[in-house]
Amino acid sequence: MADAGLLAQATRGPFVESSHLGHAVIARADGSIVESWGNPDELVFARSSAKMIQALPLVESGAGAGLTAEQLALACASHAGERVHLSRVNRWLDDLGLDDHALCCGPQASSDPDFANHMIRQGTDLPRALNECSGKHAGFLTLNQHLGGGAGYVDPDHPVQRAVREAFEDVTGRDSPGFGIDGCCAPTFATALRGVARAMAVYASADGKSDARSKAAVALRDALIAYPDMVAGTGRNCTLLMRAASEPVAVKYGAEGFFAAMLPRQNLGIALKVSDGAMRGAAAAIAALLVRLGALDPGHPVVADFLERPVKNRDGLVTGVVRPAAGLAG
């Protein structure tokens, strides 16, 4: 098995202070690898980068037939808990005849400082709808009503999660050896990194196919591209990268240094995992790979910041930079 490769580094002054090792794969829908770094067979949890897959049964089953593209983007989101995200999730719950207590994800403070302070001044308990995964859970609840399932939709043996696992194993092209429990209480299934890249390529290349799964993949992929602010939020990596892209690209981060991306014009998928879980290294690496594939212009000011992000001390002095490994961007 290949060792982890160098994906990003942080400097202090003229010296490298930290190195972020990991694994990355660019793949096609048939599972063939275009390029890889480190070990493409590394066993990983895609975490929130798998939300597009977790939402697949929602659309494929017909349960989400009445949902808007904005709602489909929210079903795949790791949102910042801004006012718009909270209002959209609450509206979705209202449409289902449910309230905040129906969500199995735990409460979470907003990432918007002004809104977070407003909630504190309100003096009420934080709603579960503020959780960055609440859109995914609204999707689970919608599918659950369609399936006629009972309570506990995050239980691995629940019909909702059985449908998710079947979809996950199908698009990754391999059986999952097992699962862990994610931060939002839903199962997160393990697989090889190359399987996640293959899944992203399945979405990227699904246009023009008549089967329900391909149509669902296109609907979800295009929703992410159309609503980058719903997928993440103000100043967040996924939103910034999708808005800066020179061609349609869907980008989705996952906890512990994971990123996945779909490039529909090139029929390619990307998956990467930084071994130490550092998001700063993962963000630099995914930006570099998108530059490598021509989907990002390195001269774009937002992209340039990902490729050479300043490290500042408490007094605002630039003390170093975080950048992708040499040659990763091409």
Residue pairs with C-beta under 8 A, 6 or more apart in sequence:
1 39
1 41
1 42
2 38
2 39
2 40
3 38
3 39
4 21
4 22
4 23
4 38
4 39
4 42
4 275
5 21
5 22
5 23
5 24
5 37
5 38
5 325
6 19
6 20
6 21
6 325
7 20
7 21
7 22
7 24
7 37
7 38
7 272
7 274
7 281
7 282
7 284
7 285
7 324
7 325
7 328
8 19
8 20
8 274
8 280
8 281
8 282
8 284
8 285
8 322
8 323
8 324
8 325
8 328
9 16
9 18
9 19
9 20
9 322
9 323
9 325
10 16
10 17
10 18
10 19
10 20
10 280
10 281
10 311
10 320
10 321
10 322
11 17
11 311
11 320
11 321
11 322
11 323
12 311
12 319
12 320
13 319
13 320
17 320
20 257
20 274
20 275
20 276
20 278
20 280
20 281
20 282
20 284
20 285
21 38
21 274
21 275
21 276
22 37
22 38
22 257
22 272
22 273
22 274
22 275
22 276
22 281
22 282
22 285
23 36
23 37
23 38
23 39
23 40
23 42
23 44
23 193
23 272
23 273
23 275
24 36
24 37
24 38
24 193
24 270
24 271
24 272
24 273
24 285
24 289
25 33
25 35
25 36
25 37
25 40
25 193
25 194
25 196
25 197
25 270
25 271
25 272
26 33
26 34
26 35
26 36
26 197
26 268
26 269
26 270
26 289
26 293
27 33
27 34
27 194
27 197
27 198
27 200
27 201
27 268
27 269
27 270
27 271
28 34
28 198
28 201
28 205
28 267
28 268
28 269
29 198
29 201
29 202
29 204
29 205
29 267
29 269
30 198
31 173
31 194
31 195
31 198
33 40
33 194
33 197
34 268
36 194
37 328
39 193
40 192
40 193
40 194
40 197
41 192
41 193
41 194
42 192
42 193
42 273
43 177
43 190
43 191
43 192
43 193
44 190
44 191
44 192
44 193
44 196
44 258
44 271
44 273
45 180
45 182
45 188
45 189
45 190
45 254
45 256
45 258
46 53
46 188
46 191
46 196
46 254
46 258
46 260
46 271
47 182
47 188
47 254
47 255
47 256
47 258
48 78
48 132
48 133
48 182
48 252
48 253
48 254
48 255
48 258
49 196
49 252
49 253
49 254
49 258
49 259
49 260
49 271
50 168
50 188
50 189
50 196
50 254
50 260
51 75
51 76
51 77
51 78
51 133
51 136
51 252
52 76
52 203
52 217
52 220
52 221
52 224
52 250
52 252
52 260
52 262
53 164
53 167
53 168
53 171
53 172
53 199
54 136
54 139
54 140
54 164
54 167
54 168
54 186
55 64
55 72
55 75
55 76
55 136
55 139
55 220
56 164
56 167
56 171
56 213
56 216
56 217
56 220
57 63
57 143
57 160
57 163
57 164
57 166
57 167
58 64
58 67
58 75
58 139
58 140
58 142
58 143
59 67
59 72
59 215
59 216
59 219
59 220
60 167
60 212
60 213
60 215
60 216
61 143
61 146
61 147
61 163
62 146
63 142
63 143
63 145
63 146
63 147
64 71
64 72
64 75
64 139
64 142
64 143
67 75
67 142
69 219
69 222
69 223
69 226
69 227
70 88
70 223
70 226
70 227
70 230
71 88
71 92
71 135
71 138
72 219
72 220
72 223
73 135
73 223
73 224
73 226
73 227
73 230
73 231
74 85
74 88
74 89
74 92
74 135
74 138
74 227
74 230
75 135
75 136
75 138
75 139
75 220
76 135
76 136
76 220
76 223
76 224
76 231
76 252
77 85
77 132
77 133
77 135
77 136
77 230
77 231
77 232
78 132
78 133
78 231
78 232
78 238
78 252
78 253
78 254
79 85
79 132
79 134
79 135
79 230
79 231
79 232
79 233
80 110
80 111
80 112
80 132
80 232
80 233
80 234
80 236
81 108
81 109
81 110
81 111
81 112
81 115
81 116
81 130
81 131
81 132
81 233
82 110
82 111
82 112
82 115
82 233
82 234
83 112
83 115
84 229
84 230
85 130
85 134
85 135
85 230
85 233
86 110
86 127
86 129
86 130
88 135
88 230
89 129
89 134
89 135
89 138
90 100
90 127
90 129
92 135
92 138
92 142
93 99
93 100
93 102
93 103
93 129
93 138
93 141
96 102
96 138
96 141
96 142
96 145
98 141
100 127
100 128
100 129
101 128
102 141
103 128
103 129
103 131
103 134
103 137
103 138
103 141
104 128
104 137
104 140
104 152
104 153
104 154
104 184
104 185
104 186
105 128
105 131
105 133
105 134
105 136
105 137
105 184
105 185
105 186
106 128
106 131
106 183
106 184
106 185
107 125
107 126
107 127
107 128
107 130
107 131
108 126
108 130
108 131
108 132
109 116
109 119
109 126
109 130
110 116
110 119
110 130
111 132
111 233
111 236
112 233
112 234
119 126
119 130
128 134
128 137
131 137
131 184
132 184
133 182
133 183
133 184
133 186
135 230
136 184
136 186
137 184
137 186
140 153
140 154
140 160
140 186
141 153
143 153
143 160
143 163
144 153
144 158
144 159
144 160
147 159
147 160
147 163
149 158
149 159
149 160
150 158
152 158
153 160
153 161
154 160
154 161
154 184
154 185
154 186
154 187
155 161
156 165
156 179
156 187
161 186
161 187
164 187
164 189
165 176
165 179
165 187
165 189
167 213
168 176
168 189
168 191
168 199
169 175
169 176
169 189
169 191
170 213
171 198
171 199
171 202
171 203
171 213
171 217
172 191
172 192
172 195
172 196
172 198
172 199
173 195
173 198
173 199
174 191
174 192
174 195
176 189
176 190
176 191
177 190
177 191
178 189
178 190
179 187
179 188
179 189
179 190
180 187
180 188
180 190
181 187
181 188
182 188
182 255
183 255
193 271
193 272
193 273
194 271
196 260
196 269
196 271
197 260
197 269
197 270
197 271
198 269
199 260
199 269
200 260
200 261
200 262
200 268
200 269
200 270
200 271
201 262
201 267
201 268
201 269
202 217
202 269
203 217
203 218
203 220
203 221
203 250
203 262
203 264
203 269
204 221
204 262
204 263
204 264
204 266
204 267
204 268
204 269
205 264
205 267
206 214
206 215
206 217
206 218
206 221
207 218
207 264
209 215
221 250
221 262
221 264
224 231
224 242
224 250
224 251
224 252
224 262
225 242
225 248
225 249
225 250
228 238
228 239
228 242
228 243
229 239
231 238
231 239
231 242
231 252
232 238
232 239
232 253
233 239
237 251
237 253
237 279
237 283
237 286
237 306
238 251
238 252
238 253
240 302
240 306
241 249
241 251
241 286
241 287
241 290
241 296
241 302
241 303
241 306
242 249
242 250
242 251
243 302
244 296
244 297
244 300
244 302
244 303
245 251
245 290
245 295
245 296
246 294
246 295
246 296
246 297
246 300
247 263
247 265
247 294
247 295
248 264
248 265
249 261
249 262
249 263
249 290
249 295
249 296
250 261
250 262
250 264
251 259
251 260
251 261
251 286
251 290
252 259
252 260
252 261
253 259
253 279
253 282
253 283
254 260
255 277
256 273
256 277
257 273
257 274
257 275
257 276
257 277
257 278
257 279
257 281
257 282
258 271
258 272
258 273
258 274
258 282
259 270
259 271
259 272
259 282
259 283
259 285
259 286
260 269
260 270
260 271
260 272
261 269
261 270
261 286
261 289
261 290
262 268
262 269
262 270
263 269
263 270
263 290
263 293
263 295
266 293
266 295
268 293
270 286
270 289
270 290
270 293
272 282
272 285
272 286
272 289
273 282
274 281
274 282
274 285
280 309
280 322
281 322
283 306
283 309
284 306
284 307
284 309
284 322
284 323
284 324
285 324
285 325
285 328
287 296
287 303
287 306
287 307
287 324
287 329
288 306
288 307
288 324
288 325
288 328
288 329
289 328
289 329
290 296
291 297
291 298
291 303
291 307
291 329
291 330
292 328
292 329
292 330
296 303
297 303
298 304
298 307
298 329
307 323
307 324
307 329
308 321
308 322
308 323
309 321
309 322
309 323
310 318
310 320
310 321
311 318
311 319
311 320
311 321
311 322
312 318
312 319
313 319
